[in-house]
Amino acid sequence: MEKRFVLALVLSVVILVAGSILTQKLFPPPPAPPVPVTETAPGGSPAPPAAGAGNAPAPSPSAAAAPEAAPTTAAVGATGEQEITIDTASATVVLTNKGARVRSWRLKDYSTAGRPVDFVSDAARSQDALPLSLLFEDSTVLRQANSALYDVKRIPSEDGDRIVFRWADGSGSAVTKTIVVPKNGGLAALEVETVDRGRTLAPRIAWGPGLEVEDPKNRANTYYNGQALLLEAGHVMRWPKRKIDESFAVPESSQLAWAGLADQFFAAIVIPAGSKGGVTIGPFPKTALARGGEIPKELTDAPVIAVSLPEGKAQLFVGPKNFGLLGSLGHGLEKAVWFSDYTLIYACAKPVFLALRWVHAQWLPNWGVAILVLTLGLRVALFPLNQYSMVKMRRVAAEMQRIQPKLKAIQAKYKKSKDADSRAKMNAETMDLYRRENVNPFGGVSGCLPILIQMPILWAFFDVLTAAVELRGAPFFLWIKDLTHPDPFYVTPILMGATMFVQQRMTPTANVDPAQQRMMMFMPIMFTVMFVTLPSGLVLYYFANNLLGIGQQWLVNRHVSRQVVEPTRA
């Protein structure tokens, strides 16, 4: 989604500098090549690669069989399926004793299309592909773990009720899964104990398929979904769902902090105890369909992640990617907010976002007004750079305009001469004119540099306004009900295009090629069409920035016009 903003910035530089600068932002390839997986585990999630298969990593020691435990002699389970509802300050969680999994995780403060945001889609429920399924290195182990009916015990607590699921087949295989969802909405706790025919095993806990929590018909075109991500050694790696065409494994590492699924505004993250574990990432497998037939459209290519739990314990975060909330929970969770993959842009985006959040928290409850105030603050902070570049280019344009008649006279003198000698003489006379008039036709290039310096800041502002869940559902006034959605009546994009046209008319173009001038006259229309589908918060920022730019351009034109030197007599 950043490509279009890069194009917008580059075209802006074209207008100001009267040049043609084109850049393209490319997405880096995935950090690790996919490793094919030949097995699929029950429960709707891909199984980890087999040891020694191609380049797949061998099973870790922690996942190998531990010393034999005492066989379980009595069968434990339930006679029917039941649901357990947990009500917290921020969410309503519904668990099922069938496989001891999550059937629904609805947020109270966020909705889409008139219904609460739910981290488990209807399509996933219809296929019985629910989060917190168990996977094992050997797909033949504990086949019933995700379909058995568990005995449930609810232990009340002030912090959050402890839900204990227990199942045993009476032949030495048993699973105990304990879940605690705190009432204050913090990190949930998960503990898993698995025994297969007397052997203690280290399981993998799965989340997925997908994380489609938004209504496809009611979201901005900058939205992305189904992204797998993990934090290892302080670095976040991301895989868009379009690049997850087959399963692959990330080996166990003592530097793995967490792994999960995320979309633009929400995330479901598994934090293994001891910051140690491996991850399997893959698309929803067709062989995992519970009802048979074709994969539902909503689950096509929906990624599934499975995190190994060497210690049998983990914490879960399931909620909005609120930067302040994630930062307060620790584990580097705030890095799940995708401001940018580029260090320079991220370094600019984080303080811009913190400043916007501070303005909103301290002064202005309206996020739209906070955007306007921060835009003004950034313009004031960048005023010296803007002033230098604008004055420099305006002076060069004024000098070029002053000697324009003499340049045209030289061009007319050699108009009918097309040979190389005549063209060389015309160029020599032109350069001689520049020397006599003390004009540097390339002087405006140095004025371009401060504008280029500002580009990372403008780019960062774009990323902030398209990644901050704090702005999701935040109104501005009247018809703008959500700053992350486009203006429904196109008012702000039209105003932005109009201010861009005015600013362009105020910028001298005496030394710009006529063909390029005609192209630039069309730019406001192109930008208006481009911004019609972008978030209204971003359009609001660009519109305000244009208004302030018009004011500064007026000051520059007035300042330079008083310093224009009288034409030098030939």
C-alpha positions as semicolon CSV with decimal commas, in nm:
position;residue;x (nm);y (nm);z (nm)
1;M;0,000;0,000;0,000
2;E;0,302;0,226;0,032
3;K;0,378;0,224;-0,341
4;R;0,111;0,478;-0,427
5;F;0,231;0,721;-0,165
6;V;0,587;0,693;-0,291
7;L;0,452;0,782;-0,636
8;A;0,262;1,077;-0,490
9;L;0,573;1,212;-0,317
10;V;0,785;1,172;-0,629
11;L;0,528;1,351;-0,844
12;S;0,518;1,633;-0,586
13;V;0,893;1,673;-0,624
14;V;0,842;1,681;-1,001
15;I;0,602;1,973;-0,961
16;L;0,823;2,174;-0,724
17;V;1,155;2,112;-0,892
18;A;1,019;2,106;-1,249
19;G;1,203;1,781;-1,310
20;S;1,107;1,422;-1,354
21;I;1,205;1,196;-1,060
22;L;1,069;0,845;-1,048
23;T;1,118;0,594;-0,770
24;Q;0,954;0,267;-0,689
25;K;0,926;0,099;-0,353
26;L;0,986;-0,273;-0,382
27;F;0,892;-0,537;-0,129
28;P;1,181;-0,747;-0,009
29;P;1,157;-1,118;-0,076
30;P;1,060;-1,344;0,212
31;P;1,352;-1,409;0,449
32;A;1,333;-1,787;0,413
33;P;1,248;-2,002;0,112
34;P;0,948;-2,229;0,154
35;V;1,010;-2,589;0,245
36;P;0,744;-2,827;0,111
37;V;0,541;-3,020;0,365
38;T;0,411;-3,362;0,279
39;E;0,190;-3,425;0,583
40;T;-0,117;-3,256;0,719
41;A;-0,220;-3,288;1,078
42;P;-0,578;-3,309;1,197
43;G;-0,751;-2,999;1,325
44;G;-0,732;-2,782;1,015
45;S;-0,361;-2,685;1,024
46;P;-0,047;-2,788;0,836
47;A;0,187;-3,038;0,994
48;P;0,556;-2,956;1,039
49;P;0,803;-3,090;0,781
50;A;0,935;-3,440;0,836
51;A;1,294;-3,478;0,946
52;G;1,542;-3,511;0,665
53;A;1,287;-3,423;0,394
54;G;1,467;-3,198;0,152
55;N;1,584;-2,887;0,333
56;A;1,334;-2,919;0,619
57;P;1,488;-2,879;0,965
58;A;1,516;-3,189;1,177
59;P;1,290;-3,219;1,481
60;S;1,427;-3,031;1,779
61;P;1,538;-3,219;2,090
62;S;1,256;-3,058;2,289
63;A;0,998;-3,210;2,054
64;A;1,141;-3,562;2,087
65;A;0,992;-3,819;2,320
66;A;1,067;-3,755;2,687
67;P;1,104;-4,029;2,951
68;E;0,792;-4,239;2,979
69;A;0,525;-4,120;3,219
70;A;0,286;-4,335;3,416
71;P;0,014;-4,471;3,183
72;T;-0,333;-4,329;3,227
73;T;-0,568;-4,614;3,309
74;A;-0,903;-4,438;3,333
75;A;-1,079;-4,277;3,039
76;V;-1,170;-3,909;3,086
77;G;-1,405;-3,707;2,868
78;A;-1,757;-3,577;2,818
79;T;-2,069;-3,722;2,665
80;G;-2,171;-3,413;2,473
81;E;-2,035;-3,089;2,328
82;Q;-2,059;-2,779;2,543
83;E;-1,950;-2,416;2,519
84;I;-1,781;-2,211;2,790
85;T;-1,823;-1,832;2,776
86;I;-1,563;-1,602;2,932
87;D;-1,654;-1,236;2,968
88;T;-1,370;-0,983;3,010
89;A;-1,343;-0,604;2,999
90;S;-1,251;-0,605;2,631
91;A;-1,377;-0,932;2,483
92;T;-1,623;-1,219;2,498
93;V;-1,447;-1,551;2,447
94;V;-1,635;-1,872;2,372
95;L;-1,449;-2,201;2,414
96;T;-1,571;-2,546;2,313
97;N;-1,487;-2,873;2,485
98;K;-1,458;-3,037;2,141
99;G;-1,082;-3,033;2,107
100;A;-1,057;-2,768;2,385
101;R;-1,041;-2,491;2,128
102;V;-1,163;-2,134;2,066
103;R;-1,501;-2,111;1,897
104;S;-1,531;-1,734;1,908
105;W;-1,322;-1,438;2,028
106;R;-1,527;-1,120;1,993
107;L;-1,404;-0,772;2,084
108;K;-1,645;-0,540;2,264
109;D;-1,506;-0,207;2,147
110;Y;-1,463;-0,285;1,776
111;S;-1,722;-0,375;1,517
112;T;-1,745;-0,431;1,144
113;A;-2,064;-0,415;0,936
114;G;-2,270;-0,377;1,253
115;R;-2,134;-0,684;1,432
116;P;-1,847;-0,725;1,680
117;V;-1,505;-0,807;1,540
118;D;-1,454;-1,183;1,573
119;F;-1,116;-1,353;1,538
120;V;-1,280;-1,679;1,427
121;S;-1,461;-1,654;1,094
122;D;-1,792;-1,820;1,014
123;A;-1,616;-2,020;0,743
124;A;-1,364;-2,156;0,994
125;R;-1,644;-2,256;1,231
126;S;-1,832;-2,427;0,949
127;Q;-1,524;-2,640;0,875
128;D;-1,444;-2,703;1,243
129;A;-1,103;-2,539;1,183
130;L;-1,067;-2,361;1,515
131;P;-0,773;-2,189;1,691
132;L;-0,573;-2,364;1,966
133;S;-0,570;-2,696;1,782
134;L;-0,280;-2,925;1,876
135;L;-0,020;-3,049;1,624
136;F;0,265;-3,293;1,671
137;E;0,583;-3,378;1,483
138;D;0,429;-3,718;1,406
139;S;0,085;-3,667;1,252
140;T;-0,021;-4,018;1,361
141;V;0,010;-3,922;1,727
142;L;-0,302;-3,829;1,926
143;R;-0,533;-3,812;1,628
144;Q;-0,828;-3,755;1,861
145;A;-0,674;-3,454;2,038
146;N;-0,868;-3,198;1,830
147;S;-1,198;-3,386;1,799
148;A;-1,240;-3,552;2,139
149;L;-1,496;-3,422;2,389
150;Y;-1,301;-3,298;2,693
151;D;-1,413;-3,290;3,052
152;V;-1,432;-2,926;3,165
153;K;-1,368;-2,775;3,506
154;R;-1,405;-2,402;3,572
155;I;-1,209;-2,268;3,869
156;P;-1,322;-1,913;3,966
157;S;-1,058;-1,649;4,029
158;E;-1,052;-1,272;4,081
159;D;-0,804;-1,220;3,798
160;G;-0,971;-1,459;3,555
161;D;-1,139;-1,796;3,569
162;R;-0,916;-2,097;3,508
163;I;-1,067;-2,332;3,249
164;V;-0,921;-2,685;3,268
165;F;-0,990;-2,931;2,984
166;R;-0,900;-3,299;3,038
167;W;-0,925;-3,598;2,809
168;A;-0,780;-3,952;2,824
169;D;-0,854;-4,261;2,619
170;G;-0,775;-4,507;2,898
171;S;-0,485;-4,658;2,697
172;G;-0,204;-4,428;2,802
173;S;-0,288;-4,122;2,590
174;A;-0,411;-3,803;2,755
175;V;-0,429;-3,426;2,707
176;T;-0,475;-3,153;2,967
177;K;-0,520;-2,799;2,839
178;T;-0,557;-2,507;3,081
179;I;-0,664;-2,160;2,965
180;V;-0,686;-1,840;3,171
181;V;-0,826;-1,526;3,006
182;P;-0,771;-1,232;3,246
183;K;-1,070;-1,012;3,321
184;N;-0,867;-0,695;3,263
185;G;-0,802;-0,791;2,901
186;G;-0,428;-0,856;2,927
187;L;-0,236;-1,160;2,801
188;A;-0,416;-1,493;2,824
189;A;-0,225;-1,789;2,970
190;L;-0,214;-2,135;2,813
191;E;-0,067;-2,457;2,952
192;V;-0,068;-2,789;2,764
193;E;0,030;-3,137;2,884
194;T;0,022;-3,420;2,630
195;V;0,096;-3,788;2,678
196;D;0,085;-4,050;2,402
197;R;0,095;-4,412;2,517
198;G;0,298;-4,316;2,821
199;R;0,534;-4,077;2,640
200;T;0,531;-3,706;2,721
201;L;0,529;-3,499;2,400
202;A;0,591;-3,133;2,320
203;P;0,296;-3,005;2,112
204;R;0,253;-2,722;1,867
205;I;-0,034;-2,482;1,926
206;A;-0,206;-2,352;1,612
207;W;-0,395;-2,035;1,529
208;G;-0,590;-1,996;1,209
209;P;-0,693;-2,040;0,939
210;G;-0,659;-1,673;0,854
211;L;-0,751;-1,364;1,048
212;E;-1,034;-1,218;0,844
213;V;-1,194;-0,989;1,103
214;E;-1,305;-0,708;0,871
215;D;-1,606;-0,699;0,641
216;P;-1,462;-0,714;0,285
217;K;-1,733;-0,471;0,166
218;N;-1,664;-0,215;0,437
219;R;-1,293;-0,143;0,447
220;A;-1,035;0,088;0,293
221;N;-0,838;-0,026;-0,012
222;T;-0,517;0,001;0,192
223;Y;-0,636;-0,292;0,402
224;Y;-0,435;-0,615;0,414
225;N;-0,524;-0,943;0,583
226;G;-0,389;-1,285;0,663
227;Q;-0,030;-1,182;0,722
228;A;0,192;-1,423;0,917
229;L;0,464;-1,264;1,130
230;L;0,716;-1,346;1,399
231;L;0,969;-1,164;1,614
232;E;1,311;-1,329;1,634
233;A;1,626;-1,168;1,773
234;G;1,448;-0,833;1,781
235;H;1,364;-0,841;1,409
236;V;1,011;-0,881;1,271
237;M;0,965;-1,106;0,968
238;R;0,639;-1,094;0,772
239;W;0,482;-1,311;0,503
240;P;0,179;-1,179;0,311
241;K;-0,074;-1,453;0,249
242;R;-0,019;-1,429;-0,127
243;K;0,338;-1,552;-0,069
244;I;0,237;-1,845;0,152
245;D;0,164;-2,098;-0,120
246;E;0,304;-2,399;0,069
247;S;0,404;-2,480;0,424
248;F;0,750;-2,408;0,561
249;A;0,914;-2,424;0,901
250;V;1,122;-2,184;1,107
251;P;1,345;-2,400;1,334
252;E;1,332;-2,375;1,710
253;S;1,531;-2,081;1,838
254;S;1,609;-1,941;2,181
255;Q;1,562;-1,596;2,026
256;L;1,200;-1,642;1,915
257;A;0,985;-1,395;2,109
258;W;0,649;-1,461;1,945
259;A;0,465;-1,557;1,626
260;G;0,113;-1,503;1,500
261;L;-0,127;-1,375;1,239
262;A;-0,214;-1,010;1,178
263;D;-0,410;-0,783;0,953
264;Q;-0,403;-0,406;0,927
265;F;-0,551;-0,339;1,271
266;F;-0,570;-0,667;1,467
267;A;-0,343;-0,955;1,566
268;A;-0,349;-1,299;1,729
269;I;-0,004;-1,377;1,872
270;V;0,139;-1,680;2,054
271;I;0,424;-1,610;2,299
272;P;0,600;-1,937;2,393
273;A;0,733;-1,963;2,747
274;G;1,105;-1,902;2,775
275;S;1,109;-1,723;2,439
276;K;1,196;-2,052;2,275
277;G;1,008;-2,237;2,008
278;G;0,974;-2,312;1,640
279;V;0,706;-2,206;1,394
280;T;0,530;-2,379;1,107
281;I;0,354;-2,149;0,861
282;G;0,133;-2,264;0,576
283;P;-0,196;-2,222;0,390
284;F;-0,515;-2,387;0,506
285;P;-0,489;-2,745;0,369
286;K;-0,773;-2,890;0,165
287;T;-0,727;-3,227;0,333
288;A;-0,826;-3,065;0,665
289;L;-1,181;-2,993;0,551
290;A;-1,425;-3,127;0,804
291;R;-1,723;-3,133;0,570
292;G;-1,540;-3,236;0,253
293;G;-1,577;-3,066;-0,085
294;E;-1,417;-2,739;-0,190
295;I;-1,243;-2,495;0,042
296;P;-1,475;-2,202;0,123
297;K;-1,373;-1,882;-0,054
298;E;-1,298;-1,714;0,279
299;L;-1,039;-1,982;0,363
300;T;-0,864;-1,994;0,025
301;D;-0,494;-1,938;0,095
302;A;-0,577;-1,841;0,454
303;P;-0,254;-1,894;0,651
304;V;-0,221;-2,107;0,962
305;I;0,063;-2,075;1,215
306;A;0,167;-2,342;1,463
307;V;0,412;-2,257;1,744
308;S;0,598;-2,531;1,929
309;L;0,587;-2,516;2,309
310;P;0,899;-2,689;2,447
311;E;0,793;-2,604;2,803
312;G;0,424;-2,666;2,737
313;K;0,332;-2,308;2,826
314;A;0,252;-1,992;2,633
315;Q;0,077;-1,657;2,652
316;L;-0,173;-1,527;2,398
317;F;-0,251;-1,181;2,272
318;V;-0,574;-1,153;2,077
319;G;-0,688;-0,799;2,010
320;P;-0,628;-0,464;1,841
321;K;-0,277;-0,351;1,747
322;N;-0,296;-0,053;1,979
323;F;0,062;0,073;2,008
324;G;0,031;0,185;2,370
325;L;-0,146;-0,134;2,480
326;L;0,106;-0,361;2,307
327;G;0,397;-0,166;2,453
328;S;0,257;-0,203;2,805
329;L;0,234;-0,583;2,766
330;G;0,604;-0,624;2,690
331;H;0,768;-0,897;2,476
332;G;0,822;-0,642;2,196
333;L;0,459;-0,678;2,092
334;E;0,443;-0,317;1,974
335;K;0,658;-0,422;1,679
336;A;0,353;-0,598;1,540
337;V;0,231;-0,251;1,433
338;W;0,353;-0,230;1,075
339;F;0,464;0,129;1,025
340;S;0,732;0,024;0,777
341;D;0,993;-0,242;0,701
342;Y;1,248;0,031;0,629
343;T;1,455;0,148;0,925
344;L;1,462;0,514;0,819
345;I;1,086;0,531;0,762
346;Y;1,013;0,347;1,087
347;A;1,247;0,584;1,273
348;C;1,039;0,876;1,142
349;A;0,698;0,707;1,175
350;K;0,725;0,614;1,542
351;P;0,786;0,970;1,673
352;V;0,523;1,107;1,431
353;F;0,268;0,862;1,570
354;L;0,368;0,930;1,931
355;A;0,334;1,304;1,865
356;L;-0,010;1,255;1,708
357;R;-0,121;1,040;2,001
358;W;0,010;1,300;2,249
359;V;-0,173;1,585;2,074
360;H;-0,493;1,378;2,081
361;A;-0,456;1,274;2,446
362;Q;-0,351;1,614;2,584
363;W;-0,540;1,868;2,377
364;L;-0,785;1,740;2,118
365;P;-1,027;1,447;2,151
366;N;-1,100;1,463;1,775
367;W;-0,839;1,268;1,575
368;G;-0,910;1,470;1,260
369;V;-0,836;1,799;1,436
370;A;-0,527;1,638;1,589
371;I;-0,407;1,554;1,236
372;L;-0,452;1,918;1,134
373;V;-0,261;2,044;1,438
374;L;0,024;1,796;1,386
375;T;0,041;1,894;1,017
376;L;0,082;2,255;1,124
377;G;0,349;2,153;1,375
378;L;0,544;1,957;1,113
379;R;0,518;2,247;0,868
380;V;0,655;2,486;1,129
381;A;0,937;2,245;1,219
382;L;1,030;2,207;0,851
383;F;0,983;2,576;0,770
384;P;1,356;2,657;0,740
385;L;1,417;2,372;0,496
386;N;1,105;2,454;0,296
387;Q;1,191;2,822;0,290
388;Y;1,544;2,764;0,167
389;S;1,438;2,531;-0,112
390;M;1,142;2,741;-0,224
391;V;1,340;3,068;-0,224
392;K;1,626;2,906;-0,411
393;M;1,403;2,768;-0,685
394;R;1,197;3,089;-0,703
395;R;1,511;3,300;-0,754
396;V;1,641;3,073;-1,027
397;A;1,302;3,087;-1,196
398;A;1,295;3,466;-1,173
399;E;1,645;3,495;-1,321
400;M;1,558;3,256;-1,602
401;Q;1,243;3,452;-1,674
402;R;1,444;3,775;-1,688
403;I;1,680;3,646;-1,957
404;Q;1,411;3,450;-2,140
405;P;1,387;3,701;-2,432
406;K;1,761;3,674;-2,496
407;L;1,746;3,294;-2,483
408;K;1,465;3,294;-2,737
409;A;1,666;3,529;-2,960
410;I;1,961;3,287;-2,961
411;Q;1,729;2,993;-3,033
412;A;1,562;3,185;-3,319
413;K;1,903;3,270;-3,466
414;Y;1,987;2,902;-3,512
415;K;1,634;2,776;-3,567
416;K;1,687;2,689;-3,933
417;S;2,032;2,537;-3,878
418;K;2,015;2,168;-3,790
419;D;2,381;2,069;-3,827
420;A;2,600;1,983;-3,531
421;D;2,825;2,290;-3,569
422;S;2,529;2,530;-3,550
423;R;2,393;2,352;-3,245
424;A;2,734;2,371;-3,078
425;K;2,752;2,745;-3,149
426;M;2,399;2,793;-3,006
427;N;2,499;2,610;-2,688
428;A;2,818;2,814;-2,658
429;E;2,627;3,143;-2,693
430;T;2,370;3,025;-2,442
431;M;2,639;2,943;-2,185
432;D;2,808;3,275;-2,255
433;L;2,476;3,449;-2,185
434;Y;2,445;3,266;-1,854
435;R;2,796;3,382;-1,757
436;R;2,735;3,745;-1,857
437;E;2,404;3,755;-1,674
438;N;2,545;3,564;-1,374
439;V;2,267;3,303;-1,393
440;N;2,309;2,938;-1,294
441;P;2,037;2,740;-1,477
442;F;2,102;2,442;-1,250
443;G;2,086;2,641;-0,928
444;G;1,737;2,510;-0,851
445;V;1,872;2,158;-0,814
446;S;2,030;2,244;-0,478
447;G;1,693;2,371;-0,368
448;C;1,553;2,025;-0,433
449;L;1,770;1,857;-0,168
450;P;1,576;1,984;0,137
451;I;1,256;1,855;-0,022
452;L;1,414;1,511;-0,066
453;I;1,515;1,518;0,299
454;Q;1,149;1,568;0,395
455;M;1,027;1,271;0,191
456;P;1,086;1,010;0,467
457;I;0,878;1,222;0,706
458;L;0,591;1,252;0,460
459;W;0,614;0,881;0,384
460;A;0,612;0,807;0,757
461;F;0,297;1,016;0,802
462;F;0,130;0,806;0,533
463;D;0,225;0,483;0,713
464;V;0,102;0,615;1,047
465;L;-0,239;0,713;0,910
466;T;-0,287;0,373;0,743
467;A;-0,161;0,154;1,030
468;A;-0,293;0,310;1,354
469;V;-0,596;0,123;1,489
470;E;-0,658;0,427;1,709
471;L;-0,797;0,602;1,400
472;R;-1,019;0,309;1,301
473;G;-1,381;0,423;1,337
474;A;-1,269;0,770;1,450
475;P;-1,490;1,043;1,298
476;F;-1,380;1,391;1,190
477;F;-1,701;1,586;1,139
478;L;-2,029;1,570;0,948
479;W;-1,998;1,313;0,667
480;I;-1,653;1,176;0,759
481;K;-1,735;0,899;1,005
482;D;-1,413;0,698;0,983
483;L;-1,071;0,850;0,913
484;T;-0,938;0,514;0,787
485;H;-1,203;0,499;0,513
486;P;-1,231;0,712;0,197
487;D;-1,437;1,031;0,194
488;P;-1,783;0,902;0,082
489;F;-1,867;1,227;-0,099
490;Y;-1,517;1,300;-0,239
491;V;-1,516;1,649;-0,087
492;T;-1,167;1,639;0,067
493;P;-1,000;1,482;-0,241
494;I;-1,151;1,756;-0,463
495;L;-1,037;2,028;-0,222
496;M;-0,691;1,870;-0,212
497;G;-0,672;1,871;-0,593
498;A;-0,788;2,235;-0,605
499;T;-0,522;2,348;-0,355
500;M;-0,262;2,154;-0,548
501;F;-0,364;2,338;-0,867
502;V;-0,341;2,677;-0,692
503;Q;0,001;2,595;-0,547
504;Q;0,118;2,481;-0,889
505;R;0,000;2,807;-1,053
506;M;0,192;3,005;-0,790
507;T;0,516;2,819;-0,864
508;P;0,718;2,980;-1,149
509;T;0,785;2,754;-1,448
510;A;0,985;2,982;-1,674
511;N;1,269;2,733;-1,717
512;V;1,044;2,427;-1,758
513;D;0,991;2,262;-2,093
514;P;0,644;2,345;-2,240
515;A;0,557;1,976;-2,277
516;Q;0,645;1,921;-1,913
517;Q;0,435;2,223;-1,815
518;R;0,132;2,070;-1,988
519;M;0,191;1,742;-1,808
520;M;0,211;1,918;-1,471
521;M;-0,118;2,095;-1,539
522;F;-0,277;1,750;-1,549
523;M;-0,121;1,640;-1,219
524;P;-0,392;1,783;-0,985
525;I;-0,652;1,576;-1,169
526;M;-0,439;1,262;-1,144
527;F;-0,380;1,318;-0,772
528;T;-0,749;1,380;-0,708
529;V;-0,842;1,051;-0,875
530;M;-0,565;0,871;-0,685
531;F;-0,668;1,008;-0,345
532;V;-1,040;0,938;-0,390
533;T;-0,991;0,582;-0,262
534;L;-0,732;0,659;0,007
535;P;-0,818;0,702;0,378
536;S;-0,982;1,037;0,449
537;G;-0,733;1,101;0,732
538;L;-0,446;1,090;0,482
539;V;-0,632;1,316;0,236
540;L;-0,705;1,557;0,520
541;Y;-0,334;1,576;0,603
542;Y;-0,234;1,636;0,240
543;F;-0,506;1,901;0,195
544;A;-0,391;2,089;0,507
545;N;-0,028;2,060;0,398
546;N;-0,120;2,211;0,059
547;L;-0,298;2,504;0,224
548;L;0,008;2,578;0,436
549;G;0,228;2,537;0,128
550;I;0,019;2,800;-0,057
551;G;0,071;3,045;0,227
552;Q;0,445;2,985;0,233
553;Q;0,469;3,009;-0,147
554;W;0,296;3,348;-0,133
555;L;0,552;3,468;0,122
556;V;0,838;3,338;-0,093
557;N;0,706;3,501;-0,411
558;R;0,664;3,832;-0,233
559;H;1,010;3,811;-0,078
560;V;1,187;3,721;-0,403
561;S;0,999;3,975;-0,615
562;R;1,151;4,255;-0,408
563;Q;1,501;4,125;-0,474
564;V;1,484;4,070;-0,850
565;V;1,771;4,254;-1,016
566;E;1,702;4,477;-1,316
567;P;1,791;4,307;-1,645
568;T;2,155;4,351;-1,738
569;R;2,202;4,539;-2,063
570;A;2,370;4,338;-2,335
